[in-house]
Amino acid sequence: MPVLLLALVPGLGAVDPVAELVQAVAAEIPSDELVEPGNTRLAEALDALITDDLPPAERAALRLHSAGAWLTAGQPEAAKGHIMAVLEAHTEPTLRHQAGLLLVALWQHQVETSANPEDLPDAVQALAEHGAFATEVTARAQVVEALRQQALGFPLAAIGMLDQALEGLGASPPELRVPVYSLRILAMEAAGEEPEAVAAWVDRHREDPAVAQLADSVLAGGHRLLGSPAPKLAGRRVDGTRGMFDLAEQRGTPVLVYFMATWSRSCAAVTPTIVALDKEMGDDLQVVAVSLDSRDTLPDMPAYRAAHGIDFPIIGEGLGWDGELDDIWHVEAIPALMLVDDAGIMQAVNLEDGPVESLGQRIRAVLRTLDGDIPAHEEDIP
């Protein structure tokens, strides 16, 4: 979540004294606590610094930092109080822009964690109730509404909202459009589009540098595997259990393949969702992790498993990036997530693309498109 919030609110460091203060407070907190899911220590520390004797602009900036910390800790109501205080008291464009982005991030959190997305408001309409915002804020609200439509089972409606967001971001830097394009591709797959049709759509939009970036990193690698038998995946278990894991022996059950490493901070952010999904789905989904740890870092695996509560198999060659499995599976960065159906056919790749908070939803969206009896659980994994 911290990575997402920094991406959503790039201007939070604009007020130098406040940014320096926040960095100093964060530096006093052990790094393992900062990334621990649900840890509120940073948010509480920032709240303690918000006093009436601060200049109004600095107090507002500190409120926004605190709101981001509360969102990171999974406490949207605490975040909302700070965001609304800024929106109600300030008309300065930069502060409104930052507050708007955080408000949209809050709604995204609600969409990703709600068991009843139909009870949530339309993000675009809800944003309009707070006045006018810059195009980027509106576009992000459209993305959140697309995620809500996806959760409701309406991928075509989601595609329409994503297209509006892309149009609004047309004059923005390409990197802002890349995740939106990625979500649109996932929505197309959820709508039942064939891999060839998805690839053709991407080709038609290659004049956009954002699509070129996405196509080079996605379609050139794992997307070639879509609709084809999954590559061989067999290896020695490195999770403390003797024996081997062989993907070929998993016929009859969808398999989520997770390339990771204990040393990767990005994987540390993703792993809790994978663990939660594994526990929720039970026998309806087999998760297997492929460790890209070297012999130097493999000894960290027991502690990593214990810290995250991992029960699913982990295999590895102990060769880091010098092994064969990452090459066979076209893995160029971690985390990397692919879904193989119960017949051994590759149904989705690059599931890690997009916000961490919507990862569970993206995986579930693919599972719902598979033939078979994947139950509609009452509570979605965030």
C-alpha positions as CSV (number, residue, x, y, z in Angstrom):
1,M,0.0,0.0,0.0
2,P,2.7,2.6,0.7
3,V,3.9,2.3,-2.9
4,L,0.4,2.8,-4.2
5,L,-0.2,5.9,-2.1
6,L,3.0,7.5,-3.2
7,A,2.0,6.9,-6.7
8,L,-1.5,8.3,-6.2
9,V,-0.3,11.4,-4.4
10,P,3.0,12.5,-6.0
11,G,2.7,16.0,-4.6
12,L,2.6,15.2,-0.9
13,G,6.3,16.1,-0.6
14,A,5.7,19.6,-2.1
15,V,5.8,21.3,1.3
16,D,9.5,20.7,2.2
17,P,9.3,21.3,6.0
18,V,6.4,18.9,6.4
19,A,8.0,16.3,4.1
20,E,11.2,16.4,6.1
21,L,9.3,16.1,9.3
22,V,7.4,13.0,8.1
23,Q,10.6,11.4,6.9
24,A,12.2,12.0,10.3
25,V,9.2,10.5,12.0
26,A,9.2,7.4,9.7
27,A,13.0,7.0,10.2
28,E,12.4,6.4,13.9
29,I,10.1,3.5,13.2
30,P,11.7,0.1,12.4
31,S,11.3,-0.7,8.7
32,D,9.7,-4.0,9.4
33,E,7.0,-2.2,11.3
34,L,6.4,0.3,8.5
35,V,5.6,-2.5,6.0
36,E,3.6,-4.6,8.5
37,P,0.0,-4.8,7.3
38,G,-2.3,-2.9,9.7
39,N,0.4,-1.2,11.6
40,T,-0.8,2.3,12.8
41,R,2.3,3.6,14.5
42,L,3.2,6.1,11.8
43,A,-0.3,7.4,11.5
44,E,-0.6,7.8,15.3
45,A,2.8,9.6,15.4
46,L,1.7,12.0,12.7
47,D,-1.7,12.7,14.3
48,A,0.2,13.7,17.5
49,L,2.0,16.4,15.5
50,I,-1.2,18.1,14.2
51,T,-1.8,21.1,16.4
52,D,-3.6,24.4,16.0
53,D,-0.4,26.4,16.3
54,L,0.9,25.1,13.0
55,P,0.5,27.4,9.9
56,P,-2.7,26.4,8.1
57,A,-1.0,25.1,5.0
58,E,1.5,23.0,6.9
59,R,-1.2,21.6,9.1
60,A,-3.2,20.6,6.0
61,A,-0.2,19.0,4.4
62,L,0.5,17.1,7.6
63,R,-3.2,16.0,7.7
64,L,-2.8,14.6,4.2
65,H,0.3,12.7,5.1
66,S,-1.5,11.3,8.1
67,A,-4.5,10.3,5.9
68,G,-2.1,8.4,3.7
69,A,-0.7,6.6,6.7
70,W,-4.1,5.7,8.0
71,L,-5.1,4.4,4.5
72,T,-1.9,2.3,4.5
73,A,-2.9,0.9,7.8
74,G,-6.3,-0.1,6.5
75,Q,-8.2,2.5,8.5
76,P,-10.3,4.5,5.9
77,E,-12.5,6.3,8.4
78,A,-9.5,7.8,10.3
79,A,-8.2,8.8,6.9
80,K,-11.5,10.3,5.8
81,G,-11.6,12.7,8.7
82,H,-8.3,14.3,7.7
83,I,-9.2,14.4,4.0
84,M,-12.5,16.1,4.6
85,A,-11.0,18.6,7.0
86,V,-8.6,19.7,4.2
87,L,-11.4,19.8,1.5
88,E,-13.7,21.9,3.7
89,A,-11.0,24.4,4.9
90,H,-8.8,24.9,1.8
91,T,-9.3,26.1,-1.7
92,E,-5.6,26.1,-2.6
93,P,-5.3,24.0,-5.8
94,T,-2.4,21.9,-4.7
95,L,-4.0,20.9,-1.4
96,R,-7.3,20.2,-3.1
97,H,-5.6,18.1,-5.7
98,Q,-3.8,16.0,-3.1
99,A,-6.9,15.6,-1.0
100,G,-8.9,14.6,-4.0
101,L,-6.4,11.9,-4.9
102,L,-6.5,10.6,-1.3
103,L,-10.3,10.6,-1.3
104,V,-10.3,8.5,-4.5
105,A,-7.7,6.2,-2.9
106,L,-10.1,5.8,0.1
107,W,-13.0,4.8,-2.2
108,Q,-10.7,2.3,-3.9
109,H,-9.9,0.8,-0.6
110,Q,-13.7,0.4,0.1
111,V,-14.3,-1.2,-3.3
112,E,-11.5,-3.7,-2.8
113,T,-12.5,-4.7,0.7
114,S,-16.3,-4.5,0.5
115,A,-18.4,-7.7,0.3
116,N,-21.2,-5.7,-1.2
117,P,-19.9,-3.3,-3.8
118,E,-23.4,-2.6,-4.9
119,D,-23.9,-0.6,-1.7
120,L,-21.0,1.7,-2.5
121,P,-21.5,5.0,-4.3
122,D,-20.5,5.7,-7.9
123,A,-17.0,7.2,-7.4
124,V,-17.4,9.7,-10.2
125,Q,-20.6,11.0,-8.9
126,A,-19.3,11.1,-5.3
127,L,-16.3,13.1,-6.4
128,A,-18.5,15.7,-8.2
129,E,-20.2,16.4,-4.9
130,H,-17.0,17.9,-3.6
131,G,-16.6,20.4,-6.5
132,A,-14.3,20.6,-9.5
133,F,-11.0,18.8,-9.6
134,A,-8.1,18.4,-12.0
135,T,-8.5,15.9,-14.8
136,E,-6.1,13.4,-13.1
137,V,-8.3,13.2,-10.0
138,T,-11.4,12.7,-12.1
139,A,-9.7,10.0,-14.2
140,R,-8.7,8.2,-11.1
141,A,-12.2,8.3,-9.8
142,Q,-13.3,6.7,-13.2
143,V,-10.7,4.0,-12.6
144,V,-12.2,3.3,-9.2
145,E,-15.7,3.2,-10.6
146,A,-14.4,0.7,-13.2
147,L,-13.1,-1.5,-10.4
148,R,-16.5,-1.3,-8.7
149,Q,-18.2,-2.3,-11.9
150,Q,-15.8,-5.2,-12.3
151,A,-16.5,-6.3,-8.8
152,L,-20.2,-6.2,-9.6
153,G,-19.6,-8.5,-12.6
154,F,-20.0,-5.9,-15.3
155,P,-16.6,-5.9,-17.2
156,L,-18.1,-4.1,-20.2
157,A,-19.2,-1.2,-18.0
158,A,-15.7,-1.3,-16.5
159,I,-14.2,-1.0,-19.9
160,G,-16.3,2.1,-20.7
161,M,-15.1,3.8,-17.5
162,L,-11.5,2.9,-18.2
163,D,-11.8,4.4,-21.7
164,Q,-13.1,7.6,-20.2
165,A,-10.1,7.7,-17.9
166,L,-7.7,7.1,-20.7
167,E,-9.3,9.9,-22.7
168,G,-8.9,12.2,-19.7
169,L,-5.3,11.3,-19.2
170,G,-4.5,11.7,-22.9
171,A,-2.3,14.7,-22.3
172,S,-0.7,13.3,-19.1
173,P,2.7,11.6,-18.9
174,P,2.5,8.1,-20.4
175,E,3.3,6.4,-17.0
176,L,0.0,7.6,-15.7
177,R,-1.9,5.7,-18.4
178,V,0.1,2.4,-18.3
179,P,-1.7,1.0,-15.2
180,V,-5.1,2.0,-16.8
181,Y,-4.3,0.2,-20.0
182,S,-3.3,-2.8,-17.9
183,L,-6.6,-2.8,-16.1
184,R,-8.4,-2.4,-19.4
185,I,-6.7,-5.5,-20.7
186,L,-7.7,-7.4,-17.6
187,A,-11.3,-6.2,-18.0
188,M,-11.3,-7.5,-21.6
189,E,-10.1,-10.8,-20.5
190,A,-12.8,-10.9,-17.8
191,A,-15.3,-10.1,-20.5
192,G,-14.3,-13.2,-22.4
193,E,-12.1,-11.6,-25.1
194,E,-9.8,-14.1,-26.8
195,P,-6.0,-13.4,-26.4
196,E,-5.7,-12.7,-30.1
197,A,-8.4,-10.0,-29.8
198,V,-6.6,-8.4,-26.8
199,A,-3.3,-8.4,-28.7
200,A,-5.1,-6.8,-31.7
201,W,-6.6,-4.1,-29.5
202,V,-3.1,-3.3,-28.1
203,D,-1.6,-3.1,-31.5
204,R,-4.3,-0.6,-32.6
205,H,-3.2,1.7,-29.8
206,R,0.5,1.4,-30.2
207,E,0.8,5.1,-31.2
208,D,0.4,5.9,-27.5
209,P,3.8,5.6,-25.8
210,A,2.0,4.1,-22.7
211,V,0.7,1.2,-24.8
212,A,4.2,0.8,-26.3
213,Q,5.6,0.5,-22.8
214,L,2.9,-2.0,-21.8
215,A,3.2,-4.0,-25.0
216,D,7.0,-4.3,-24.8
217,S,6.9,-5.5,-21.2
218,V,3.7,-7.7,-21.4
219,L,2.9,-8.9,-24.8
220,A,6.5,-9.7,-25.7
221,G,6.7,-12.1,-22.9
222,G,4.1,-13.9,-20.9
223,H,1.1,-13.0,-23.1
224,R,2.5,-15.3,-25.7
225,L,1.6,-18.1,-23.4
226,L,-2.1,-17.2,-23.0
227,G,-4.4,-19.9,-24.3
228,S,-1.6,-22.4,-24.6
229,P,-0.5,-25.2,-22.3
230,A,1.5,-23.8,-19.3
231,P,5.2,-24.4,-19.5
232,K,6.8,-27.1,-17.4
233,L,6.9,-26.3,-13.7
234,A,8.5,-28.8,-11.5
235,G,11.1,-28.4,-8.7
236,R,12.3,-29.2,-5.3
237,R,10.4,-27.8,-2.4
238,V,12.3,-25.2,-0.3
239,D,9.5,-24.6,2.2
240,G,10.7,-27.2,4.8
241,T,8.7,-30.0,3.2
242,R,10.6,-32.9,1.5
243,G,9.8,-33.8,-2.0
244,M,8.9,-32.1,-5.3
245,F,6.0,-30.1,-6.7
246,D,4.9,-30.7,-10.3
247,L,2.4,-28.6,-12.0
248,A,1.5,-31.5,-14.3
249,E,0.1,-33.3,-11.3
250,Q,-2.4,-30.6,-10.5
251,R,-5.0,-31.3,-13.2
252,G,-8.5,-30.6,-12.0
253,T,-7.6,-27.6,-10.0
254,P,-6.7,-24.0,-11.1
255,V,-3.2,-23.1,-10.1
256,L,-1.9,-19.6,-9.2
257,V,1.8,-19.5,-9.9
258,Y,3.7,-16.8,-7.9
259,F,7.3,-16.0,-8.7
260,M,8.8,-14.3,-5.6
261,A,11.9,-13.9,-3.4
262,T,12.3,-13.3,0.3
263,W,14.5,-10.3,-0.4
264,S,11.9,-8.5,-2.5
265,R,10.0,-5.6,-0.9
266,S,7.5,-5.7,-3.7
267,C,6.8,-9.3,-3.0
268,A,6.4,-8.6,0.7
269,A,3.6,-6.2,-0.2
270,V,1.9,-8.8,-2.4
271,T,2.4,-12.0,-0.3
272,P,-0.3,-11.2,2.3
273,T,-3.0,-11.1,-0.4
274,I,-1.8,-14.3,-1.9
275,V,-1.8,-16.0,1.6
276,A,-5.3,-14.7,2.3
277,L,-6.6,-15.9,-1.1
278,D,-5.0,-19.3,-0.6
279,K,-6.7,-19.7,2.8
280,E,-10.1,-18.5,1.5
281,M,-10.2,-20.6,-1.6
282,G,-9.1,-23.8,0.0
283,D,-9.2,-26.8,-2.3
284,D,-10.7,-24.6,-5.1
285,L,-7.3,-23.1,-5.9
286,Q,-3.8,-24.4,-5.7
287,V,-1.1,-21.7,-5.0
288,V,2.5,-22.5,-5.7
289,A,5.4,-20.0,-5.2
290,V,8.6,-20.2,-7.2
291,S,11.4,-18.7,-5.2
292,L,14.1,-16.8,-7.0
293,D,16.2,-16.8,-3.9
294,S,19.9,-17.7,-4.2
295,R,21.7,-20.0,-1.9
296,D,22.7,-17.0,0.2
297,T,19.1,-15.9,0.8
298,L,17.3,-19.3,0.9
299,P,18.1,-19.6,4.6
300,D,15.7,-16.7,5.1
301,M,12.7,-18.7,3.8
302,P,11.6,-20.3,7.2
303,A,11.4,-16.8,8.8
304,Y,9.6,-15.4,5.7
305,R,7.0,-18.3,5.8
306,A,6.4,-17.8,9.5
307,A,6.0,-14.0,9.2
308,H,3.4,-14.3,6.4
309,G,1.7,-17.5,7.5
310,I,2.5,-19.3,4.2
311,D,1.1,-22.9,3.9
312,F,1.3,-23.3,0.1
313,P,4.2,-25.1,-1.6
314,I,7.3,-23.1,-2.5
315,I,9.8,-24.5,-5.0
316,G,13.1,-23.1,-6.1
317,E,16.5,-23.8,-7.7
318,G,18.5,-21.7,-5.3
319,L,20.1,-19.9,-8.3
320,G,18.4,-16.6,-8.2
321,W,18.0,-15.2,-11.7
322,D,20.4,-17.7,-13.0
323,G,17.9,-20.5,-12.9
324,E,15.7,-21.9,-15.7
325,L,12.2,-21.5,-14.5
326,D,12.0,-17.7,-14.7
327,D,13.2,-17.9,-18.3
328,I,10.7,-20.6,-19.3
329,W,7.9,-18.6,-17.8
330,H,9.1,-15.3,-19.3
331,V,9.5,-13.7,-15.9
332,E,11.5,-10.5,-16.1
333,A,10.6,-9.0,-12.7
334,I,9.0,-10.0,-9.4
335,P,6.5,-10.4,-8.1
336,A,5.0,-12.2,-11.1
337,L,1.6,-13.9,-11.0
338,M,0.0,-16.2,-13.6
339,L,-3.1,-18.4,-13.5
340,V,-3.3,-21.8,-15.0
341,D,-6.7,-23.4,-15.4
342,D,-7.7,-26.9,-14.3
343,A,-6.8,-28.3,-17.7
344,G,-3.3,-26.9,-17.5
345,I,-4.0,-24.0,-19.9
346,M,-2.5,-20.5,-19.2
347,Q,-5.5,-18.2,-18.6
348,A,-3.8,-15.0,-17.2
349,V,-0.4,-13.5,-16.9
350,N,0.9,-10.3,-15.3
351,L,-1.8,-10.3,-12.6
352,E,0.6,-8.3,-10.5
353,D,0.2,-5.3,-12.8
354,G,-2.0,-2.7,-11.2
355,P,-2.6,-1.6,-7.6
356,V,-1.7,-4.1,-4.9
357,E,-5.1,-3.4,-3.2
358,S,-7.0,-4.7,-6.3
359,L,-4.9,-7.9,-6.7
360,G,-7.4,-10.2,-5.0
361,Q,-10.1,-8.8,-7.2
362,R,-8.1,-9.2,-10.4
363,I,-7.4,-12.9,-9.6
364,R,-11.0,-13.5,-8.7
365,A,-12.2,-11.9,-11.9
366,V,-10.1,-14.5,-13.9
367,L,-11.3,-17.4,-11.7
368,R,-14.9,-16.4,-12.4
369,T,-14.3,-16.8,-16.1
370,L,-13.1,-20.3,-15.8
371,D,-15.2,-23.4,-16.5
372,G,-15.7,-25.2,-13.3
373,D,-17.2,-24.7,-9.9
374,I,-15.4,-21.8,-8.4
375,P,-17.7,-20.7,-5.5
376,A,-18.7,-17.1,-5.2
377,H,-17.4,-16.4,-1.7
378,E,-19.3,-13.9,0.4
379,E,-16.1,-11.8,1.1
380,D,-13.6,-10.8,-1.6
381,I,-10.0,-10.9,-0.7
382,P,-8.6,-7.4,-0.8
